[in-house]
Amino acid sequence: MIRSALIVLVATTLVPLRAVADPPTAYGPAVIDVTVASGDTLDSVLDRAGVPAGIRAEAALALAGVYDLTDLRPGHRVEWTAASGDPTSLTRLSLFVEDGVEIALTFNGQVTAERLEPPIRETDRRETLVLDGTLYEALVARNAPERFAVDLTALLAGQVDFRRDLQGGETFALVWQEDQLPDGSIAGEPRLNYARLELADRVLELVATEAAGPVIVFEDGEAVQRSAAPILGARLSSVFGRRNHPVLGGVRMHTGIDYAAPVGTEVSATGAGRVVFAGTIRGYGLTIDIDHGGGVVTRYAHLSEIAEDVREGTRVKAGDSIGAVGATGLVSGPNLHYEVRVDGRPVDPTDRDALPEQEIASSEDLDALTTWRRETGFEALVVGDRG
């Protein structure tokens, strides 16, 4: 709904009376600010305000070169300035969208549009948490990214069960980077560099030297896994094993795990390998299969799209973007179905031994491990000292 317009009256100063008629009352520009609601489009917002169709069409045409209007979401703001409050005389229009970005249009004969990026300050964050409940609750209490609870559960699934193995009192250290806007809010997604979970009988550490690359998991200082989660920031909605099928009904074997996420969420290869199939399979919908050698194949199903450079024969690395979440095939909603097959037989993807051994940690990874340990005040115990 359009909030009340602020009409700024031009200030007047008392002057001696003159033998001429008083000048007509002058009005300054009116600034109208609207918060986009569910179901709104830019056209509908401006139409309700009385902006003529011709001006709305000109604005949409100018915007096409710098912003996709289908990305306008509830909570975004539309602000425009009209001469003397007349909606037929716009002088400026701005869209304030995600991450502090402003899309600005000016009406000076020819309508022009530009994208104004806010100044962003990259900040390093470090937190050490003592778990006295769930990881999610601990993150919220320290104003740390809530999505790490989901990401870490997926990345460490082969080493720890967060529901069964955590008894309370465990120490969790995190190092990450985030981009701050001038108002202190966060733009984009946080980038996890390091995580450490100190359990009673062992220490698990995670190192990511590249924001979009693979992660290396260490157990008591030994690299045990080099991989990437197939999707980050998503909820694990179905596990491996027998279950009631959400579409066909009845108890059936579920040959992988499902991650619920919005359509378009990026999907990544979990390990290095070669694409052996990229197309549609009945039931699975749009699907990618990657051969990792040693008889191990991973499958990514129900996709909405496959990355342009991904096709049969394409070589990929862990963490490479290969497609996007969708709802193709037999599904009840958008999700990624992720499978691991060994010699053609489905196995539990959370099994740490499901993927073949590869070179795990590079010298760069080991240097990063040493750096983050030092910066978070951790001294590794000599083997045999723990427990």
Secondary structure, DSSP 8 states (H G I E B T S, - for coil): -----EEEE---------SS------EEEEEEEEE--TT--HHHHHHHTT--HHHHHHHHHHHTTT--GGG--TT-EEEEEEGGG-TT-EEEEEEE-GGG-EEEEEESSSEEEEEE----EEEEEEEEEE-SS-HHHHHHHTT--THHHHHHHHHTTTT--TTTT--S--EEEEEEEEEE-TTS-EEEEEEEEEEEEE-SS-EEEEE-SSTTS-EEEEETTEEEEEE--SSSS-EEEE-SEEEE-TTT-SEEEE-SEEEE--TT-EEE-SSSEEEEEEEEETTTEEEEEEEEETTEEEEEEEEEEE-TT--TT-EE-TT-EEEEEB--SS-SSSEEEEEEEETTEEE-TT-TTSS-------HHHHHHHHHHHHHTT-----TT---
